[in-house]
Amino acid sequence: MTDANVVLGRMGTGRSLGGAIRLDARRAWQAVERLAATLADMGPERLADGIVRIAVARMTSSIREISVERGHDPRDFTLVAFGGAGPMHAIPVAEELGIRRVLVPRHPGNFSALGLLVADVKHDDVRTRLGPLHQTATIVETALTDMEAAARASPTRVSHRTPSASSARSISGISGRRSSSTCRCRETRTTLHR
């Protein structure tokens, strides 16, 4: 995405990012040109534009998922553009959704950092085991137990909060029938360490 924005001239390469990292326009062009060479009749600028359009479509889809599909009309809201590059893409996203107002906070990159600090840590662990379920019950139970153990260990390594955990188990059969059981594990109130 960064390379595409450099190729399109939307990101400059003259200033360091955070005082230490400098974008390399030549390498950005090379990366996009290499990819464009694998696609028939597509130059680097056209490919870069396509990359940005796909990213905007994905952002738009995410917003639809949390608004329209829940009964909210995005046109009734203001789009808050945050993150390092979010404001660059806010206008096309807003246009696609019919949103009339866009708010860019003074330091949009800080919103991402703040979100990282206050969001719940979530881990999904999905594993596939092939075979008739009636013959592999022990294997499945072992896998589920291992997955729960890994999930319980993980938040304590990556979070500044007191860990809490819940677990849900679901097993899908090959025939398309679904059987599931849910077990609730230790649940505690999440608090911040100060």
ABEGO torsion letter per residue (X at the ends): XAAAAAAAGABBAABBBGGABBBBAAAAAAAAAAAAAABBGBBAAAAAAAAAAAAAAAAAAAAAAAAAAAGBBAAABBBBBBEAAAAAAAAAAAAAAGBABBBBBABAAAAAAAAAAABBBBBBBBBBBBEBAAAAAAAAAAAAAAAAAAAAAAAAAABABBBBBBBBBBBBBAAGBBBBBBBBBBBBBBBBBX
